[in-house]
Every structure is written in C-alpha cells, then in structure tokens.
C-alpha cells in the first residue's frame, strides 16, 4: 500500500504511506500508516479517527496528474465509455494526449486491453508520459507522433480524437477501426464540430450522433434547490460507428 485515502465524515485526504501526514486534527506517523490495510482505522496523535481506503483512478488523477492543457472531464470521459460499450479487453487508440487524462481514465477501465495514445507536441508528450507512469498503469503506450499523418495500429475497438485538426485524422481513424468499432471526437466549438461532421460524412460510418453532457448539481442542506453554479457546456461529443 503506497497511497491511501484517509476518510472521516468531515474530511478526505490523499496520502503517501511512507511519509508522516499532518492534519488540522493531528499527525499520523508513516510507521503506523504503513502497517495498515485498506478498510482499517487509524487515529492521529490527538485522537481523530480516520478510515483507510483505496484511492480510485479519479483520486489518483486529481492528486498526481499534472495539467498542461485542457482535459476531458469525468462527465464526458464516462459517457464515452457508456455510449461505446467497450469491454475490459478492448484496444483503444487515443489522439491528442494532452496531459494524458482520457488515456489514463480509459486505461484503468480496459485493464485487460490496451490504450495507445498519440501526441505530437514534445512538451505534452513528456508531461503525459510522466503522468501515465505516476498512475502505475502499464497498459498505456504513448507515441510522439502526429495522428493526422496516419495510424499504425489496426482493428481498434474505439478511437478518440481531441485535437485542433481532428477532421484531418478521421480518414486514418476509419482505416484503423474494426468493423463495428467506434470513433469519438471531442469538439470544443461549433466551428470545430462542423468540420468534424463533414469529414465523418465522407467515410462509411453509421449511428452518427453528437451530444453535449450538462450536469446540474443540487444542494440538499437547509433547502433543496439547484446550485447557483453548475458544470454546463464543456464540449460537443460526436459518436460514429464503422460499417
């Protein structure tokens, strides 16, 4: 156990188990924490009790992944999994790695499969490689390549594109997909979406649809009402299936 979540009703902390950890309610010594297992309880030197839990991939991404570019958020990453129905043994190609957020999210799900992600920017490539390594996932391979110049892999179950010129990569994505495989393109603007839609229509895809995923959180303390601020439009997500 190298990392853990410390949980109480009021607080949640992401900690390394090889270092002493200080909270407002006292200190937890590494020598005590390192002896614990997930599900155990531990107390600070002031007597505050915490439960020791295993971090999820979202905890790891939030605490360990360095952001150097805009990322596809969990609400959109999750709907990609839901709408494509990929399996744990799927082969997924991802292009426009950025910080590696989507590749990591999907890589955690396809635990018996593989994610290959393309990033042409050398600085993003370096940061994403470090982020992927920090998660401990071994089924993600990152390539410093321009996906608009071609895709080496074949028979992919899913290809995701999140880059400025996604429309130029769609013909390559079509060739790399297996029959019945899904293409998913993330578009931050309507202009980008229009270019993507035209490029998709030139290939032999069906079941084409574009959605936006809007989340509105509600408050339930004192009064029950929608929160004033919400996570609204982040981007358009286009789905297409190869035939």
C-alpha positions as CSV (number, residue, x, y, z in Angstrom):
1,X,0.0,0.0,0.0
2,X,1.9,3.1,-1.3
3,X,-1.0,5.5,-1.3
4,X,-4.3,5.8,0.6
5,X,-7.3,7.9,1.3
6,X,-8.0,8.9,4.9
7,X,-11.7,9.4,5.3
8,X,-13.9,10.8,8.0
9,X,-17.4,12.4,7.9
10,X,-15.8,15.8,7.6
11,X,-12.6,15.3,5.7
12,X,-10.8,13.3,2.9
13,X,-7.0,13.2,2.4
14,X,-4.9,11.6,-0.3
15,X,-1.7,10.5,1.4
16,X,1.5,8.6,0.8
17,X,2.0,5.8,3.3
18,X,5.8,6.3,3.6
19,X,5.6,9.9,4.9
20,X,4.2,11.4,8.1
21,X,1.0,13.3,7.4
22,X,-0.3,16.3,9.3
23,X,-4.0,17.4,9.5
24,X,-5.8,20.1,11.5
25,X,-6.7,17.3,13.9
26,X,-3.2,15.9,14.5
27,X,-0.4,13.9,12.9
28,X,-0.4,10.4,11.6
29,X,3.0,8.7,11.6
30,X,4.2,6.8,8.5
31,X,5.4,3.9,10.6
32,X,1.8,3.4,11.8
33,X,0.1,4.1,8.5
34,X,2.4,1.7,6.6
35,X,1.1,-1.2,8.8
36,X,-2.5,-0.6,7.9
37,X,-4.6,-2.2,5.2
38,X,-7.4,-0.8,3.2
39,X,-10.5,-0.8,5.4
40,X,-8.6,-0.4,8.7
41,X,-9.0,2.5,11.1
42,X,-6.2,4.8,12.3
43,X,-6.0,7.7,14.7
44,X,-4.0,10.9,14.8
45,X,-1.9,11.7,17.9
46,X,-4.8,13.9,19.0
47,X,-7.3,11.0,18.7
48,X,-9.1,11.9,15.5
49,X,-10.1,8.6,13.7
50,X,-10.0,8.0,10.0
51,X,-10.8,5.1,7.8
52,X,-8.1,4.0,5.4
53,X,-9.5,3.5,1.8
54,X,-8.0,2.6,-1.6
55,X,-7.8,5.5,-4.0
56,X,-9.8,5.3,-7.2
57,X,-8.4,6.3,-10.6
58,X,-10.1,9.7,-10.2
59,X,-8.4,10.3,-6.9
60,X,-5.1,9.5,-8.4
61,X,-5.7,11.7,-11.5
62,X,-6.8,14.6,-9.3
63,X,-3.8,14.4,-6.9
64,X,-1.0,13.2,-9.1
65,X,-1.6,14.2,-12.7
66,X,0.0,17.5,-13.8
67,X,-2.2,19.5,-16.1
68,X,-0.6,21.4,-19.0
69,X,-3.7,21.5,-21.2
70,X,-7.5,21.4,-21.0
71,X,-8.7,17.9,-20.2
72,X,-11.8,15.9,-21.0
73,X,-13.6,15.9,-17.7
74,X,-15.0,12.8,-15.9
75,X,-18.6,13.6,-17.0
76,X,-17.5,13.4,-20.7
77,X,-15.0,10.6,-20.2
78,X,-17.7,8.5,-18.5
79,X,-20.2,9.0,-21.2
80,X,-17.7,7.9,-23.8
81,X,-17.5,4.5,-22.0
82,X,-21.2,4.3,-21.7
83,X,-22.1,5.1,-25.3
84,X,-19.5,2.9,-26.9
85,X,-19.8,-0.1,-24.6
86,X,-16.1,-1.0,-24.9
87,X,-15.0,-4.0,-22.9
88,X,-12.1,-4.5,-20.4
89,X,-10.2,-6.3,-23.1
90,X,-10.6,-3.6,-25.8
91,X,-7.9,-2.0,-27.9
92,X,-8.3,1.8,-27.7
93,X,-6.5,4.5,-29.7
94,X,-6.4,8.0,-28.3
95,X,-5.1,11.0,-30.1
96,X,-4.3,14.5,-28.7
97,X,-3.0,13.0,-25.5
98,X,-2.5,16.4,-23.8
99,X,-1.8,15.6,-20.1
100,X,-3.0,12.0,-20.6
101,X,-6.2,12.3,-18.6
102,X,-8.5,10.5,-21.0
103,X,-5.9,7.8,-21.8
104,X,-5.5,7.2,-18.1
105,X,-9.2,7.1,-17.4
106,X,-9.8,4.6,-20.3
107,X,-6.7,2.6,-19.5
108,X,-7.9,2.0,-16.0
109,X,-11.1,0.6,-17.4
110,X,-9.6,-1.6,-20.2
111,X,-7.5,-3.4,-17.6
112,X,-7.1,-6.5,-19.8
113,X,-6.7,-4.5,-23.0
114,X,-4.5,-1.7,-24.2
115,X,-4.6,2.1,-24.9
116,X,-2.2,3.6,-27.4
117,X,-2.2,7.4,-27.4
118,X,-0.7,9.8,-29.9
119,X,0.7,13.3,-29.0
120,X,2.8,15.3,-31.5
121,X,3.8,18.1,-29.1
122,X,7.0,17.2,-27.4
123,X,6.3,19.1,-24.2
124,X,2.9,17.5,-23.8
125,X,4.3,14.1,-24.7
126,X,6.9,14.4,-21.9
127,X,4.4,15.5,-19.2
128,X,1.8,12.9,-20.3
129,X,4.4,10.2,-20.1
130,X,5.3,11.2,-16.5
131,X,1.6,11.3,-15.6
132,X,0.9,7.8,-17.0
133,X,3.9,6.5,-15.1
134,X,2.7,8.1,-11.9
135,X,-0.6,6.2,-12.1
136,X,1.1,2.8,-12.1
137,X,-0.9,1.7,-15.2
138,X,1.2,-0.5,-17.5
139,X,-1.3,-1.0,-20.4
140,X,-0.9,2.6,-21.9
141,X,1.6,3.3,-24.6
142,X,2.3,6.9,-25.7
143,X,3.7,7.8,-29.1
144,X,5.3,11.2,-30.1
145,X,3.5,11.1,-33.4
146,X,1.1,13.3,-35.5
147,X,-2.1,11.3,-35.9
148,X,-3.1,13.3,-38.9
149,X,-0.2,11.7,-40.8
150,X,-1.5,8.2,-40.2
151,X,-2.2,5.5,-37.6
152,X,0.0,2.4,-37.4
153,X,-2.4,0.2,-35.5
154,X,-5.4,-1.8,-36.9
155,X,-8.6,-3.3,-35.6
156,X,-9.2,-0.9,-32.8
157,X,-12.5,-1.1,-30.8
158,X,-12.5,2.6,-30.1
159,X,-10.6,5.7,-31.4
160,X,-10.9,9.0,-29.6
161,X,-9.8,12.3,-31.1
162,X,-9.3,15.5,-29.1
163,X,-7.2,17.8,-31.2
164,X,-7.5,21.1,-33.1
165,X,-7.5,19.4,-36.6
166,X,-9.4,16.2,-35.7
167,X,-11.1,16.4,-39.1
168,X,-7.8,15.6,-40.8
169,X,-7.4,12.4,-38.8
170,X,-10.8,10.9,-39.4
171,X,-9.9,9.1,-42.6
172,X,-7.0,7.4,-40.8
173,X,-9.2,6.6,-37.9
174,X,-11.7,4.9,-40.2
175,X,-9.0,2.6,-41.6
176,X,-7.7,1.7,-38.1
177,X,-11.1,0.8,-36.7
178,X,-12.5,-2.7,-36.8
179,X,-16.0,-3.2,-38.3
180,X,-18.4,-2.1,-35.6
181,X,-15.8,0.0,-33.8
182,X,-16.5,3.5,-32.6
183,X,-15.0,6.8,-33.4
184,X,-15.5,9.5,-30.8
185,X,-14.5,13.2,-31.5
186,X,-14.4,15.9,-28.9
187,X,-15.2,19.4,-30.3
188,X,-14.8,22.5,-28.1
189,X,-16.6,24.8,-30.5
190,X,-19.4,24.6,-33.1
191,X,-17.0,25.5,-35.9
192,X,-14.8,22.6,-35.0
193,X,-17.9,20.3,-34.8
194,X,-18.9,21.4,-38.4
195,X,-15.5,20.4,-39.8
196,X,-15.7,17.0,-38.0
197,X,-19.2,16.3,-39.2
198,X,-18.3,16.9,-42.8
199,X,-15.2,14.7,-42.5
200,X,-17.2,11.9,-40.9
201,X,-19.9,12.0,-43.7
202,X,-17.1,11.3,-46.2
203,X,-16.4,7.9,-44.6
204,X,-18.6,4.8,-44.3
205,X,-19.9,5.4,-40.7
206,X,-23.4,4.9,-39.3
207,X,-25.1,5.6,-36.0
208,X,-23.7,9.1,-36.0
209,X,-24.8,11.4,-33.2
210,X,-23.5,14.5,-31.4
211,X,-24.3,15.3,-27.8
212,X,-23.3,17.7,-25.1
213,X,-23.4,16.5,-21.5
214,X,-24.6,19.0,-19.0
215,X,-24.6,18.4,-15.2
216,X,-26.5,20.4,-12.7
217,X,-25.7,19.7,-9.1
218,X,-28.3,20.2,-6.3
219,X,-27.8,21.3,-2.8
220,X,-29.7,19.4,-0.1
221,X,-28.7,21.2,3.1
222,X,-31.2,23.6,4.6
223,X,-33.1,24.0,1.3
224,X,-33.4,21.7,-1.7
225,X,-32.6,23.6,-4.9
226,X,-30.2,23.6,-7.8
227,X,-26.8,25.1,-7.0
228,X,-26.2,28.5,-8.4
229,X,-23.1,27.4,-10.4
230,X,-23.1,24.2,-12.5
231,X,-20.8,22.3,-14.8
232,X,-22.5,23.2,-18.0
233,X,-21.2,23.1,-21.6
234,X,-17.7,21.7,-21.9
235,X,-17.7,20.5,-25.5
236,X,-19.5,18.5,-28.1
237,X,-19.0,14.8,-28.3
238,X,-19.6,13.1,-31.7
239,X,-20.0,9.3,-32.0
240,X,-19.8,7.3,-35.2
241,X,-19.7,3.6,-35.8
242,X,-17.7,2.0,-38.7
243,X,-19.6,-0.2,-41.1
